Amino acid sequence: MTGISARLAVAIGGLVCLAAACEGGQKQPEPSATGPSTTTLLDHAEGRELYVRWCIACHGDRGRGDGITASRLAPPPADLASPRIQDLGPDEVAARVSGGATGMGLAGVMPAWGHTLGPYQVLAVSSYVLSLGAAEAQEPQVQP
Ligand code: HEC
């Protein structure tokens, strides 16, 4: 008897999933030519919001390490749009954001955000950081 009800539950669950999939099916965005990347998977609006609140003062609007406090910091804040950071990938950036200078074995002032931000927030802001490089890379193409 329990076997039958379990099967029934699975069947009903399947129907619900099917209905949900059908509903969402039309709204799926077209996969980009380069395939999905972590930088598009996470919500940039949230990442940007976190960045503006917690990072912009040191790293600057475009992540170039030119925030309003930057000139008073030694070593200066990293250029987040630089290939050195952009090539790290989402997990490594998230680890550095989470651990800060201490976590990286640096003597600098980069705070460890793992105490202030949750894991999803760290990933969202890291994802936003990785989008700064893409914006940077597009700029030379605008040249006449
Ligand atoms: C108080 C200023 C300050 C704030 C605020 C700050 N940073 Fe930094 N950050 C630095 C400095 C300075 C460095 C250079 C490394 C060091 O600490 O010596 C750095 C380095 C980094 C690096 C590069 C690490 C490496 O490999 O060199 C990343 C990524 C980074 N910050 C991301 C962030 C993010 C994301 C935020 C916001 C959640 C943030 N930072 C907030 C000062 C800051």
Boltz pocket constraint, residues with backbone or C-beta under 6 A from the ligand:
constraints:
  - pocket:
      binder: B
      contacts: [[A, 50], [A, 51], [A, 54], [A, 55], [A, 56], [A, 57], [A, 58], [A, 59], [A, 73], [A, 74], [A, 75], [A, 76], [A, 77], [A, 78], [A, 80], [A, 85], [A, 93], [A, 96], [A, 97], [A, 100], [A, 101], [A, 104], [A, 106], [A, 107], [A, 108], [A, 109], [A, 110], [A, 111], [A, 113], [A, 125], [A, 126], [A, 129]]
      max_distance: 6.0
